[in-house]
Amino acid sequence: MIDPRPSPPGLRNIIIALFAMISVMGCLWVAAHVGGWWLPLAAAGFAFSNFVLFQLMHEAVHGIFHRRRLLNEIAGSFIAALFPHAFCLQRAFHLSHHRNNRTDREFFDGYQPDDSLFLKRWQWYGILIGEYWLRVPVACILWLVCPWALRAVATHDPDGISARSFGGIDMLHSLERMPPLRSRVEVIFAIAAQIGLCYALGLTPLAWLACYGAFAIYWGGHQYAVHAWSVREIRNGAWNLRVPSWIGVLHLNVYDHLAHHQDPHMPWTYLPKHRDPTSMRPSFIRQYLSMWRGPRPAWGTSPQPELPGLDDPDVKNAARVAHL
């Protein structure tokens, strides 16, 4: 049977990844050794370059960074270390997002009458100010040294007000589908990569914090703008946001997010061609600014989550997870 989907632009993705990695390291060096007014400029360049790498890791999560499985996995693992993240964790979390999009368990922008508004706002504004990014390396460390802590959060009153208000509980459940050894090796690799960067580039704490702080805010600002206030449907609960075409290309068409959710295995280069011309396209700037008003009263009803598909890369690992 012939796969009707287009082949990923593997060589192009590799070239973009290499240039983005060079840019990331260059910005870190400038931030540490030049300083002055160059520090915020270097931090801004780092935020953009690392966001491009994140988008390429996203392609690898869906198996469309490169048509060769091995290259796809290697690229995902190397790129993840610059987040810093473990590729296996990102895949588990992100595929859970696709299955639970706009359900009550992943409905950050709306609150029910019995929700905790404090937790809802913490979750929401944490996304906008970059605190959401910090949870990723913390989750990686916990998975490495005390996975029982993450499991305790996932199993303790998963349908309670606190769990529902904070959202994303199913992302923790998805950890059970990860290969236990590889995922921990990737965490160790990410730690080693960060230490190696600090040593090789002579980074100062200020330079590292400035660059990763800028990235956390930039990444967070893009994470939910493509979903906020959208219809409550698994596949259609996203937007194709309106930006200048050149910005869309530089961001690897992340703004065509509805097209991505409708077909998650479509490479980024083809998303504009599969954009529904009849769908609304809000402005990204207006969408982002509207998010600062905070979560809104809930609307619609929760869709039924999708089950893991047979093409879910980590489904086969579910029975192999060691309950440590």
Backbone bond lengths (Angstrom), bond angles and torsions (degrees), N, CA, C in turn:
res aa  C-N    CA-C-N  psi(-1)  N-CA   C-N-CA  omega(-1)  CA-C   N-CA-C  phi
1 M - - - 1.475 - - 1.525 109.55 -
2 I 1.315 118.08 132.04 1.451 123.26 -178.08 1.526 109.56 -86.41
3 D 1.317 116.59 129.76 1.464 121.32 177.38 1.522 108.51 -74.80
4 P 1.366 117.60 120.26 1.474 119.54 -176.59 1.518 113.18 -74.44
5 R 1.320 117.79 -12.65 1.458 119.63 -177.62 1.527 110.80 -74.82
6 P 1.326 117.10 145.22 1.470 119.86 178.49 1.514 110.71 -68.58
7 S 1.315 115.37 154.56 1.460 120.93 179.71 1.517 110.74 -74.59
8 P 1.333 118.03 143.41 1.474 120.17 178.87 1.531 110.95 -63.25
9 P 1.318 117.42 149.48 1.467 120.85 176.63 1.529 109.48 -80.64
10 G 1.329 115.89 70.06 1.455 121.26 -171.16 1.520 114.78 -56.89
11 L 1.329 116.92 -50.15 1.467 120.46 -178.29 1.527 110.40 -63.06
12 R 1.322 116.63 -42.69 1.463 120.15 178.83 1.533 110.67 -61.99
13 N 1.321 116.56 -41.81 1.463 120.12 179.45 1.524 111.65 -63.64
14 I 1.322 116.98 -39.29 1.465 120.72 178.79 1.528 110.34 -64.38
15 I 1.333 116.33 -44.03 1.475 120.42 179.76 1.527 110.46 -63.52
16 I 1.335 117.17 -45.15 1.466 120.36 178.33 1.520 110.31 -60.79
17 A 1.332 116.75 -42.71 1.465 120.76 -179.55 1.528 110.97 -61.56
18 L 1.328 117.20 -42.71 1.467 120.32 -179.54 1.530 111.21 -64.13
19 F 1.333 116.86 -45.45 1.457 119.71 178.95 1.526 111.24 -64.70
20 A 1.337 117.13 -39.90 1.465 120.34 179.38 1.522 110.79 -65.49
21 M 1.338 117.62 -38.66 1.463 120.46 177.76 1.523 111.17 -64.76
22 I 1.327 116.96 -41.96 1.463 120.77 177.34 1.531 109.74 -61.77
23 S 1.339 116.29 -42.19 1.458 120.75 179.14 1.527 111.29 -63.94
24 V 1.327 116.52 -41.67 1.466 121.24 178.45 1.524 110.63 -59.20
25 M 1.325 116.06 -48.10 1.463 119.24 -178.73 1.530 111.63 -68.58
26 G 1.343 116.64 -36.60 1.452 119.68 177.48 1.520 112.26 -64.11
27 C 1.320 116.49 -41.96 1.469 120.49 179.18 1.523 111.01 -65.66
28 L 1.325 117.06 -39.77 1.461 120.25 177.04 1.527 110.71 -61.58
29 W 1.337 116.77 -42.58 1.463 120.71 -179.16 1.528 110.43 -64.84
30 V 1.340 116.91 -45.87 1.470 120.48 179.85 1.524 110.14 -60.74
31 A 1.333 116.68 -42.76 1.463 120.34 -179.64 1.524 111.33 -61.14
32 A 1.333 116.40 -34.96 1.460 119.88 -176.39 1.517 113.24 -84.87
33 H 1.337 118.17 -32.77 1.466 120.29 -169.71 1.522 115.16 -111.77
34 V 1.322 118.33 -16.19 1.459 120.39 179.25 1.523 109.97 -103.34
35 G 1.322 115.49 -51.99 1.457 120.06 174.68 1.517 113.14 67.09
36 G 1.333 116.42 -155.41 1.458 120.97 -178.43 1.518 111.16 61.18
37 W 1.344 115.09 -139.98 1.458 119.85 178.80 1.522 112.25 -69.61
38 W 1.332 116.83 -13.82 1.456 119.65 177.59 1.523 111.93 -73.28
39 L 1.322 117.44 -20.86 1.467 120.22 -177.17 1.525 111.94 -61.56
40 P 1.354 119.64 -52.69 1.469 117.98 178.61 1.526 113.04 -65.11
41 L 1.347 117.16 -32.59 1.464 119.45 177.52 1.523 110.93 -66.99
42 A 1.336 116.28 -42.28 1.462 120.26 177.64 1.520 110.78 -64.25
43 A 1.331 116.22 -40.29 1.467 120.14 179.22 1.525 110.87 -63.47
44 A 1.341 116.53 -40.62 1.465 120.17 178.66 1.530 110.59 -65.72
45 G 1.348 116.65 -42.35 1.464 119.86 177.31 1.519 112.06 -63.44
46 F 1.325 115.49 -38.93 1.465 119.85 177.89 1.523 110.33 -63.93
47 A 1.329 117.34 -44.47 1.461 121.15 -178.65 1.522 110.86 -58.73
48 F 1.336 116.20 -44.67 1.466 119.67 179.90 1.525 110.89 -66.17
49 S 1.328 117.61 -47.35 1.459 121.46 -175.94 1.527 111.46 -64.62
50 N 1.330 116.30 -41.65 1.454 118.89 -179.45 1.526 111.02 -71.66
51 F 1.333 116.77 -27.22 1.463 119.44 175.80 1.529 109.98 -68.81
52 V 1.319 117.28 -37.49 1.465 120.25 175.44 1.522 109.72 -61.71
53 L 1.328 116.66 -41.94 1.462 119.83 177.46 1.528 110.92 -63.34
54 F 1.327 116.65 -39.40 1.462 119.27 177.51 1.524 110.54 -60.44
55 Q 1.328 116.98 -41.02 1.464 119.90 178.76 1.521 111.56 -63.76
56 L 1.320 116.72 -35.56 1.469 119.45 176.52 1.520 111.24 -70.33
57 M 1.341 116.98 -36.13 1.461 119.47 173.99 1.530 109.70 -62.79
58 H 1.318 116.47 -37.68 1.461 121.15 177.08 1.527 110.54 -60.69
59 E 1.319 116.91 -40.08 1.463 119.98 175.82 1.531 110.37 -62.06
60 A 1.330 116.62 -41.80 1.458 120.50 179.63 1.523 111.27 -65.71
61 V 1.319 117.53 -35.90 1.468 121.36 177.18 1.524 110.32 -55.57
62 H 1.326 116.20 -40.58 1.462 120.46 -179.16 1.528 112.62 -89.15
63 G 1.333 116.43 6.42 1.459 119.87 177.73 1.506 114.07 73.66
64 I 1.344 117.61 23.93 1.467 119.98 -175.73 1.529 111.77 -125.70
65 F 1.338 117.12 22.29 1.464 119.52 170.33 1.521 109.07 -74.06
66 H 1.314 115.84 -43.28 1.460 122.42 179.77 1.516 108.30 -148.23
67 R 1.332 116.02 147.32 1.464 118.78 -177.32 1.515 112.64 -69.49
68 R 1.344 117.26 -20.57 1.463 120.39 176.76 1.520 109.16 -86.75
69 R 1.304 115.52 122.86 1.458 121.53 -175.11 1.527 112.11 -56.90
70 L 1.333 117.62 -43.88 1.455 120.87 -177.10 1.523 111.29 -62.61
71 L 1.338 117.39 -46.04 1.462 120.39 178.78 1.522 110.95 -64.44
72 N 1.317 116.43 -36.74 1.457 120.65 177.76 1.526 110.60 -60.43
73 E 1.341 116.50 -45.12 1.460 120.68 -178.01 1.527 111.85 -70.18
74 I 1.322 117.24 -41.17 1.464 120.49 179.57 1.526 110.26 -63.41
75 A 1.331 116.36 -45.85 1.463 120.16 -179.95 1.526 110.84 -61.35
76 G 1.323 116.48 -43.92 1.458 119.86 179.60 1.512 112.16 -60.52
77 S 1.327 117.10 -41.75 1.461 120.84 -178.56 1.519 111.68 -68.80
78 F 1.333 117.68 -40.90 1.465 120.41 -179.65 1.529 111.09 -69.34
79 I 1.324 116.79 -43.90 1.458 119.94 -178.74 1.527 110.49 -64.97
80 A 1.326 116.57 -39.01 1.465 120.42 -177.87 1.520 111.92 -58.58
81 A 1.332 117.36 -33.64 1.469 120.57 -177.16 1.516 112.40 -63.09
82 L 1.336 118.00 -22.40 1.457 120.97 179.71 1.519 112.45 -87.58
83 F 1.341 116.59 -5.57 1.473 118.11 179.10 1.525 112.25 -67.76
84 P 1.341 123.35 -51.75 1.468 129.69 -0.85 1.526 111.02 -90.17
85 H 1.342 114.20 145.24 1.460 121.30 -174.30 1.520 107.78 -158.67
86 A 1.330 115.74 169.99 1.459 122.02 170.39 1.524 106.87 -107.65
87 F 1.306 117.27 128.78 1.461 121.39 -174.72 1.522 111.65 -57.60
88 C 1.329 117.52 -40.98 1.465 120.32 -179.69 1.523 111.48 -62.09
89 L 1.336 116.88 -39.90 1.464 119.70 177.92 1.516 111.04 -65.96
90 Q 1.324 116.43 -43.00 1.459 119.28 179.84 1.522 110.78 -61.63
91 R 1.325 116.71 -40.74 1.465 119.51 179.49 1.523 110.70 -64.48
92 A 1.332 116.34 -43.79 1.465 119.37 179.04 1.520 111.14 -61.40
93 F 1.341 116.36 -46.78 1.459 120.32 -178.89 1.530 111.41 -64.53
94 H 1.327 116.20 -45.07 1.465 119.01 -172.89 1.531 111.96 -71.88
95 L 1.318 117.89 -39.39 1.463 119.20 177.89 1.525 110.84 -67.92
96 S 1.337 116.55 -30.82 1.463 119.65 172.87 1.528 110.27 -63.85
97 H 1.334 115.93 -40.04 1.471 120.17 177.02 1.519 110.61 -58.53
98 H 1.322 118.17 -43.51 1.464 120.42 179.96 1.520 111.80 -64.41
99 R 1.318 118.09 -33.41 1.465 120.90 -179.55 1.525 112.55 -77.69
100 N 1.337 117.03 -28.59 1.464 121.02 -172.65 1.525 113.92 -113.50
101 N 1.311 117.15 9.73 1.459 120.96 -176.88 1.527 111.92 -54.00
102 R 1.343 116.10 126.91 1.468 125.74 175.31 1.531 113.90 71.83
103 T 1.337 117.98 7.10 1.460 119.85 172.63 1.527 108.66 -77.25
104 D 1.342 116.33 170.10 1.460 119.37 178.59 1.524 111.63 -60.11
105 R 1.335 117.07 -25.70 1.460 120.31 -178.88 1.523 113.07 -82.81
106 E 1.322 116.82 -7.37 1.465 119.74 174.66 1.521 108.16 -144.89
107 F 1.318 114.03 67.44 1.454 122.01 -175.26 1.522 107.55 -132.40
108 F 1.338 115.34 69.76 1.452 121.15 -171.65 1.530 113.22 -68.50
109 D 1.330 117.37 -29.41 1.453 120.71 -172.00 1.525 113.73 -91.20
110 G 1.332 118.37 -0.79 1.452 121.05 178.83 1.516 111.20 -131.52
111 Y 1.326 116.91 149.41 1.460 119.71 179.87 1.524 110.83 -128.43
112 Q 1.342 115.19 141.65 1.453 123.22 176.29 1.528 109.24 -84.25
113 P 1.341 117.99 162.21 1.468 120.07 -179.14 1.523 114.05 -56.95
114 D 1.345 117.44 -32.25 1.466 119.68 -178.06 1.523 113.40 -99.38
115 D 1.328 117.73 10.95 1.462 120.36 176.25 1.525 110.69 -72.44
116 S 1.314 115.66 158.07 1.455 121.15 171.83 1.526 108.61 -84.42
117 L 1.326 116.91 109.94 1.463 119.85 -179.23 1.523 111.62 -63.92
118 F 1.326 116.53 -31.01 1.461 119.37 178.04 1.525 110.23 -61.69
119 L 1.341 116.69 -48.29 1.464 120.16 -179.65 1.519 111.27 -67.69
120 K 1.327 116.54 -38.47 1.465 119.68 178.64 1.529 111.25 -60.64
121 R 1.322 115.31 -45.30 1.458 118.85 -178.96 1.523 111.79 -71.54
122 W 1.316 116.58 -35.07 1.464 119.98 174.75 1.523 109.31 -59.56
123 Q 1.317 117.14 -48.59 1.459 121.20 179.12 1.528 110.59 -59.70
124 W 1.326 115.67 -46.85 1.462 120.68 -173.24 1.524 112.40 -68.12
125 Y 1.328 116.04 -51.98 1.456 118.22 -177.76 1.528 111.87 -74.62
126 G 1.340 116.48 -22.29 1.464 119.68 172.18 1.517 111.48 -61.75
127 I 1.342 116.36 -35.38 1.464 120.67 176.10 1.526 110.32 -64.21
128 L 1.331 116.18 -43.12 1.460 120.53 -173.49 1.524 113.50 -74.91
129 I 1.330 117.65 -31.93 1.472 119.26 -176.38 1.523 112.71 -98.04
130 G 1.326 117.63 1.88 1.465 120.36 175.16 1.511 115.25 97.59
131 E 1.328 118.61 -5.94 1.471 120.22 179.14 1.525 111.44 -64.06
132 Y 1.326 115.95 -28.84 1.470 121.27 179.03 1.531 110.86 -59.85
133 W 1.345 115.95 -37.90 1.468 120.03 178.14 1.526 110.63 -61.91
134 L 1.321 117.70 -38.90 1.454 121.79 -176.62 1.519 111.65 -60.88
135 R 1.323 117.15 -29.72 1.463 120.08 -178.92 1.528 111.91 -64.95
136 V 1.331 116.71 -24.64 1.466 119.75 -176.96 1.528 111.73 -68.10
137 P 1.346 120.20 -57.60 1.462 118.50 177.71 1.528 112.63 -62.12
138 V 1.337 117.77 -31.67 1.466 119.73 176.55 1.523 110.08 -63.55
139 A 1.334 117.06 -44.30 1.472 120.47 177.50 1.522 111.15 -61.42
140 C 1.334 116.97 -37.69 1.471 120.36 178.56 1.528 110.79 -63.29
141 I 1.329 116.80 -45.04 1.462 120.26 179.93 1.527 110.50 -63.24
142 L 1.328 116.67 -43.43 1.465 120.26 179.01 1.528 110.77 -62.63
143 W 1.327 116.66 -39.84 1.469 120.02 179.41 1.530 110.75 -64.43
144 L 1.322 116.05 -31.99 1.464 119.95 -179.24 1.520 111.99 -76.16
145 V 1.322 117.78 -46.58 1.461 120.39 -169.92 1.525 114.15 -102.53
146 C 1.318 118.15 -28.69 1.477 119.21 -179.99 1.528 110.23 -149.89
147 P 1.333 117.70 71.27 1.469 120.95 -178.44 1.519 112.88 -59.87
148 W 1.319 117.02 -23.33 1.462 120.06 178.76 1.527 111.24 -60.60
149 A 1.341 116.98 -27.70 1.466 120.00 179.97 1.528 110.63 -66.75
150 L 1.333 116.72 -43.04 1.460 119.91 177.45 1.517 110.94 -67.49
151 R 1.334 116.36 -39.10 1.461 119.37 178.71 1.521 111.15 -65.72
152 A 1.317 116.92 -34.79 1.461 120.16 179.22 1.521 110.83 -64.48
153 V 1.339 116.30 -40.51 1.464 120.27 178.38 1.524 110.29 -64.47
154 A 1.328 116.34 -38.80 1.461 120.68 -176.30 1.520 112.57 -73.29
155 T 1.324 117.35 -30.00 1.465 120.38 -174.47 1.524 113.42 -99.50
156 H 1.327 118.05 -16.51 1.455 120.34 -177.96 1.527 110.71 -83.42
157 D 1.324 115.50 108.05 1.461 122.56 176.84 1.531 111.90 49.07
158 P 1.373 117.73 58.13 1.469 120.08 -176.10 1.520 114.06 -65.07
159 D 1.338 117.84 -17.65 1.466 120.75 179.17 1.522 112.20 -105.48
160 G 1.331 116.76 9.60 1.449 120.42 -179.25 1.515 112.76 -75.99
161 I 1.337 115.22 171.72 1.465 121.29 -177.19 1.528 111.04 -61.88
162 S 1.334 117.34 -42.37 1.464 119.79 -177.33 1.518 111.63 -64.75
163 A 1.349 115.85 -45.67 1.465 119.63 -178.80 1.521 110.92 -64.65
164 R 1.328 117.24 -42.79 1.456 119.59 -179.14 1.527 111.35 -69.51
165 S 1.324 116.95 -38.91 1.457 120.24 -178.58 1.523 111.54 -64.22
166 F 1.332 116.49 -40.60 1.457 119.82 -178.22 1.518 111.56 -78.46
167 G 1.323 117.45 -28.97 1.459 121.50 173.64 1.523 113.79 77.11
168 G 1.333 114.75 168.35 1.453 120.74 174.45 1.511 115.82 73.88
169 I 1.360 118.10 16.41 1.458 119.90 -176.66 1.526 111.49 -63.66
170 D 1.336 116.86 -31.43 1.462 119.55 -179.34 1.519 112.19 -69.65
171 M 1.333 117.37 -20.48 1.464 119.19 174.86 1.522 110.44 -63.77
172 L 1.336 116.70 -37.15 1.465 119.62 177.73 1.516 111.00 -70.41
173 H 1.328 117.19 -37.56 1.462 119.56 176.05 1.528 111.35 -60.67
174 S 1.337 116.50 -31.27 1.464 120.33 -177.04 1.522 112.62 -68.24
175 L 1.334 117.43 -14.04 1.463 120.02 177.98 1.526 111.52 -60.89
176 E 1.329 117.07 -24.02 1.460 120.39 -178.57 1.522 112.42 -69.47
177 R 1.323 118.15 -9.78 1.469 120.43 178.24 1.513 112.59 -97.62
178 M 1.325 117.63 3.96 1.461 120.07 -176.04 1.521 111.59 -88.46
179 P 1.339 117.17 148.19 1.467 120.01 170.45 1.525 108.88 -67.86
180 P 1.329 119.02 117.53 1.468 120.92 -170.95 1.522 114.43 -62.99
181 L 1.343 117.64 -39.52 1.457 119.80 -177.57 1.515 111.60 -74.29
182 R 1.315 116.66 -51.10 1.464 119.75 -177.45 1.524 111.18 -60.23
183 S 1.322 117.40 -41.89 1.461 119.74 -177.68 1.522 111.43 -61.53
184 R 1.329 117.24 -36.77 1.464 120.19 180.00 1.527 111.33 -76.32
185 V 1.321 116.52 -34.46 1.470 119.88 175.07 1.525 109.53 -62.44
186 E 1.331 117.37 -38.60 1.464 120.72 179.48 1.531 111.23 -66.70
187 V 1.326 117.51 -35.50 1.460 119.42 176.05 1.527 110.10 -64.16
188 I 1.336 116.12 -45.36 1.467 120.56 178.29 1.529 110.47 -61.59
189 F 1.325 116.38 -40.59 1.466 120.45 178.71 1.529 111.29 -62.91
190 A 1.337 117.09 -41.20 1.457 120.63 179.20 1.525 111.05 -63.60
191 I 1.328 116.38 -41.24 1.464 120.06 177.93 1.526 110.09 -63.36
192 A 1.338 115.87 -45.66 1.466 120.56 -179.98 1.526 110.87 -62.79
193 A 1.336 116.82 -39.19 1.465 120.48 -179.85 1.525 111.22 -64.56
194 Q 1.322 116.77 -40.67 1.461 120.04 179.42 1.532 111.04 -67.28
195 I 1.326 116.61 -42.14 1.466 119.79 177.22 1.525 110.26 -64.13
196 G 1.332 116.26 -41.71 1.453 120.64 178.74 1.514 112.44 -62.21
197 L 1.339 117.54 -40.74 1.463 121.09 177.56 1.527 110.75 -63.06
198 C 1.316 116.24 -44.05 1.465 119.88 -179.23 1.523 110.98 -61.95
199 Y 1.314 116.56 -39.73 1.467 121.11 -178.84 1.525 111.26 -74.05
200 A 1.348 116.37 -48.26 1.468 120.26 -175.14 1.524 112.36 -67.54
201 L 1.330 117.23 -36.17 1.465 120.80 -176.71 1.522 112.47 -96.97
202 G 1.326 117.09 -1.09 1.456 120.14 -179.80 1.516 112.49 61.29
203 L 1.333 116.60 44.24 1.458 120.54 -174.74 1.526 111.69 -72.67
204 T 1.306 114.86 145.15 1.458 121.59 172.61 1.527 108.20 -98.15
205 P 1.329 118.49 156.70 1.474 119.65 176.37 1.523 112.66 -55.73
206 L 1.334 117.30 -39.03 1.457 120.34 -179.92 1.519 111.27 -62.84
207 A 1.339 116.75 -44.25 1.461 120.29 -179.09 1.522 110.90 -62.93
208 W 1.329 116.64 -44.96 1.470 120.70 -179.42 1.522 110.19 -63.32
209 L 1.324 116.69 -46.52 1.462 120.35 -177.81 1.527 111.52 -66.06
210 A 1.331 117.30 -39.06 1.462 120.29 179.71 1.520 111.15 -63.98
211 C 1.336 116.11 -45.50 1.464 120.18 -178.02 1.528 111.57 -68.28
212 Y 1.312 116.51 -47.93 1.468 118.70 -177.68 1.527 111.37 -74.65
213 G 1.323 117.45 -28.09 1.460 119.74 173.97 1.513 111.38 -64.98
214 A 1.335 116.32 -43.35 1.464 120.49 177.79 1.523 110.45 -64.03
215 F 1.323 116.22 -40.86 1.465 119.90 178.70 1.522 111.05 -64.69
216 A 1.337 117.52 -41.53 1.463 121.19 -179.32 1.528 110.99 -58.80
217 I 1.333 116.51 -42.34 1.462 120.49 -179.73 1.527 110.49 -71.14
218 Y 1.324 116.62 -42.40 1.474 121.19 -179.35 1.521 110.42 -64.53
219 W 1.319 115.77 -46.86 1.468 121.21 179.46 1.524 110.74 -63.68
220 G 1.334 116.67 -46.01 1.453 120.17 -179.42 1.516 112.50 -62.26
221 G 1.322 116.90 -40.15 1.452 120.23 -179.83 1.514 113.45 -62.52
222 H 1.339 116.52 -27.53 1.466 120.39 179.49 1.527 112.73 -90.26
223 Q 1.329 117.75 -19.23 1.451 120.09 -171.25 1.519 113.82 -63.45
224 Y 1.328 117.37 -43.27 1.463 117.96 -173.79 1.521 113.88 -114.06
225 A 1.319 117.59 -5.17 1.464 118.88 177.02 1.521 111.21 -60.54
226 V 1.320 116.85 -29.92 1.463 121.09 -178.73 1.525 112.80 -78.94
227 H 1.354 116.60 -4.03 1.470 120.43 179.09 1.524 113.65 -121.06
228 A 1.321 117.72 -27.96 1.460 121.55 -170.65 1.532 112.31 -54.04
229 W 1.320 115.94 132.14 1.457 126.63 174.61 1.532 112.91 69.28
230 S 1.313 118.00 14.25 1.466 120.54 -178.12 1.526 111.14 -83.36
231 V 1.328 115.75 169.64 1.458 122.28 -179.55 1.529 109.62 -62.59
232 R 1.326 117.14 149.92 1.461 120.66 -176.24 1.526 109.81 -90.06
233 E 1.307 114.83 76.34 1.462 123.42 175.58 1.517 108.52 -137.09
234 I 1.330 116.63 144.93 1.467 121.26 -176.39 1.521 111.02 -59.22
235 R 1.307 116.98 -52.86 1.472 121.41 -173.52 1.527 113.27 -87.87
236 N 1.321 117.25 -27.43 1.462 120.17 -175.77 1.520 113.24 -105.13
237 G 1.320 117.48 3.64 1.456 121.10 -178.63 1.510 113.04 -82.78
238 A 1.308 116.97 62.64 1.467 123.18 179.71 1.524 107.73 -161.72
239 W 1.332 115.47 174.05 1.457 120.97 -179.91 1.525 110.81 -123.78
240 N 1.314 115.44 151.42 1.458 122.45 160.55 1.527 105.30 -97.12
241 L 1.322 116.56 98.62 1.455 120.54 -174.13 1.531 111.47 -79.17
242 R 1.308 115.12 153.66 1.466 121.53 -176.49 1.525 110.00 -96.43
243 V 1.323 115.67 121.03 1.461 123.58 174.59 1.523 107.55 -142.12
244 P 1.339 118.07 162.15 1.469 119.05 172.67 1.525 110.04 -55.21
245 S 1.315 117.00 141.38 1.466 121.62 -173.37 1.524 111.89 -57.26
246 W 1.343 117.68 -36.87 1.465 119.70 -177.53 1.520 110.87 -68.26
247 I 1.336 117.10 -33.09 1.461 119.62 176.33 1.522 109.98 -68.51
248 G 1.333 116.50 -40.23 1.459 119.93 177.31 1.512 112.34 -58.34
249 V 1.335 116.39 -42.73 1.469 119.97 179.84 1.524 110.72 -67.06
250 L 1.341 117.62 -44.06 1.462 120.87 179.94 1.526 111.74 -61.89
251 H 1.326 117.33 -27.65 1.461 121.96 178.51 1.526 111.78 -98.51
252 L 1.318 116.47 17.55 1.471 123.20 176.93 1.527 111.79 55.01
253 N 1.331 115.32 41.35 1.465 123.35 173.57 1.527 113.82 57.48
254 V 1.339 116.77 32.09 1.457 120.26 178.18 1.520 111.70 -62.18
255 Y 1.334 117.44 -25.23 1.458 120.31 -176.83 1.529 112.71 -74.72
256 D 1.326 118.08 -16.56 1.474 121.27 174.45 1.529 108.74 -85.65
257 H 1.319 114.97 59.18 1.462 119.56 -169.64 1.521 112.59 -80.96
258 L 1.308 117.75 -30.97 1.456 119.53 174.65 1.521 110.07 -61.72
259 A 1.319 116.67 -43.67 1.464 120.23 177.57 1.523 110.65 -60.56
260 H 1.334 116.47 -37.08 1.463 119.87 178.87 1.521 111.09 -66.62
261 H 1.321 117.90 -44.71 1.471 119.80 -178.80 1.526 111.65 -67.98
262 Q 1.301 116.92 -30.39 1.458 119.23 178.80 1.522 111.95 -71.70
263 D 1.323 116.70 -27.59 1.468 121.27 174.17 1.521 108.42 -147.58
264 P 1.347 117.38 87.34 1.469 121.29 -175.00 1.524 114.51 -65.06
265 H 1.328 117.60 -11.86 1.459 119.71 -179.39 1.524 112.79 -99.74
266 M 1.319 116.02 15.54 1.463 120.42 177.49 1.530 108.83 -90.58
267 P 1.343 119.12 120.70 1.475 120.85 178.70 1.520 112.17 -57.33
268 W 1.328 115.58 153.50 1.469 121.12 -174.43 1.516 113.19 -59.52
269 T 1.329 117.44 -29.36 1.459 120.78 -177.36 1.528 112.32 -68.92
270 Y 1.331 118.04 -17.86 1.459 121.30 -176.52 1.532 113.24 -104.82
271 L 1.326 117.40 -5.81 1.466 119.82 -174.81 1.532 113.46 -59.40
272 P 1.361 119.53 -44.30 1.474 118.16 179.81 1.529 113.10 -58.33
273 K 1.336 117.77 -32.40 1.462 120.85 179.80 1.521 111.83 -71.24
274 H 1.328 116.93 -22.47 1.460 121.12 -178.34 1.526 111.80 -104.52
275 R 1.321 116.64 13.85 1.457 121.61 176.41 1.528 109.43 -73.38
276 D 1.318 116.67 129.75 1.463 121.50 179.17 1.528 109.11 -69.54
277 P 1.333 118.34 114.88 1.478 119.85 -176.55 1.523 112.83 -68.12
278 T 1.336 118.16 -15.98 1.465 120.78 -179.18 1.526 112.81 -91.67
279 S 1.344 117.61 -8.86 1.464 120.09 -176.62 1.531 110.36 -80.61
280 M 1.327 115.36 151.70 1.468 120.37 176.91 1.519 109.32 -66.00
281 R 1.345 116.14 145.54 1.452 121.37 176.81 1.528 109.40 -129.24
282 P 1.334 116.84 84.49 1.468 118.74 178.96 1.523 110.85 -63.89
283 S 1.310 115.67 156.47 1.460 121.42 174.78 1.523 109.40 -70.80
284 F 1.329 117.10 135.65 1.459 119.67 178.06 1.521 111.22 -60.85
285 I 1.329 117.67 -42.21 1.462 120.85 -177.93 1.523 110.63 -61.74
286 R 1.336 117.24 -47.65 1.461 119.88 179.31 1.531 110.81 -64.10
287 Q 1.306 116.01 -39.47 1.464 120.21 178.86 1.523 110.54 -62.51
288 Y 1.314 116.19 -45.55 1.468 120.44 -179.62 1.522 111.11 -63.63
289 L 1.328 117.42 -45.53 1.463 120.38 -179.65 1.530 111.30 -64.08
290 S 1.329 116.87 -35.82 1.466 119.47 -179.86 1.525 111.79 -66.16
291 M 1.323 116.93 -24.97 1.460 120.16 -179.12 1.524 112.18 -66.97
292 W 1.327 117.62 -25.81 1.457 120.81 -178.48 1.523 112.47 -71.33
293 R 1.319 117.55 -9.20 1.468 120.35 175.54 1.528 111.62 -78.34
294 G 1.315 117.09 -11.65 1.453 120.20 175.66 1.516 113.33 95.60
295 P 1.335 116.85 172.32 1.465 121.60 179.05 1.529 111.56 -60.24
296 R 1.339 115.14 154.43 1.461 121.43 -178.59 1.528 109.72 -113.34
297 P 1.332 117.71 162.34 1.471 119.58 173.93 1.526 110.24 -56.03
298 A 1.329 115.91 140.18 1.467 120.80 -173.86 1.528 111.52 -60.46
299 W 1.306 115.64 149.28 1.453 122.33 176.37 1.529 108.19 -133.54
300 G 1.306 116.64 158.85 1.457 121.21 177.09 1.519 112.47 66.90
301 T 1.318 115.43 -170.65 1.463 122.09 178.32 1.522 109.67 -122.11
302 S 1.307 115.10 154.65 1.454 120.49 -177.38 1.523 110.91 -69.50
303 P 1.331 118.08 127.10 1.467 119.52 175.58 1.523 110.61 -72.57
304 Q 1.321 115.86 163.23 1.463 120.97 177.76 1.520 109.52 -79.00
305 P 1.347 118.95 125.70 1.471 120.19 179.45 1.519 111.57 -58.83
306 E 1.310 115.73 148.76 1.461 120.40 174.93 1.523 109.77 -81.83
307 L 1.315 116.44 151.56 1.449 121.33 175.56 1.527 109.40 -84.03
308 P 1.343 118.08 153.88 1.467 119.44 176.45 1.522 110.55 -57.36
309 G 1.319 116.23 131.73 1.453 120.57 -179.98 1.519 111.99 -80.94
310 L 1.313 115.72 162.92 1.464 120.07 179.08 1.524 111.55 -65.82
311 D 1.349 116.49 -21.70 1.464 119.78 178.65 1.524 111.68 -90.18
312 D 1.333 117.10 4.36 1.458 121.64 175.60 1.533 107.43 -64.89
313 P 1.337 119.07 115.63 1.473 121.44 -170.35 1.516 115.23 -55.60
314 D 1.340 118.34 -27.73 1.462 119.05 -174.13 1.514 114.01 -107.59
315 V 1.331 118.45 7.92 1.457 119.83 179.77 1.521 111.04 -59.10
316 K 1.326 116.09 -40.31 1.459 120.08 -177.29 1.517 112.73 -65.18
317 N 1.330 117.48 -15.18 1.462 119.94 -178.55 1.522 113.26 -90.52
318 A 1.358 116.90 -4.75 1.457 119.62 -172.36 1.526 112.45 -57.51
319 A 1.327 117.14 -40.51 1.468 119.76 -176.28 1.519 112.78 -79.05
320 R 1.353 116.77 -8.42 1.465 119.48 -175.25 1.522 113.75 -98.64
321 V 1.335 116.83 -3.37 1.455 119.29 -176.71 1.515 110.68 -67.15
322 A 1.316 115.30 128.97 1.475 120.05 178.55 1.519 109.82 -86.43
323 H 1.305 117.45 123.90 1.455 121.21 -179.83 1.514 108.12 -85.31
324 L 1.333 114.05 90.95 1.464 119.89 -175.89 1.508 111.65 -85.46
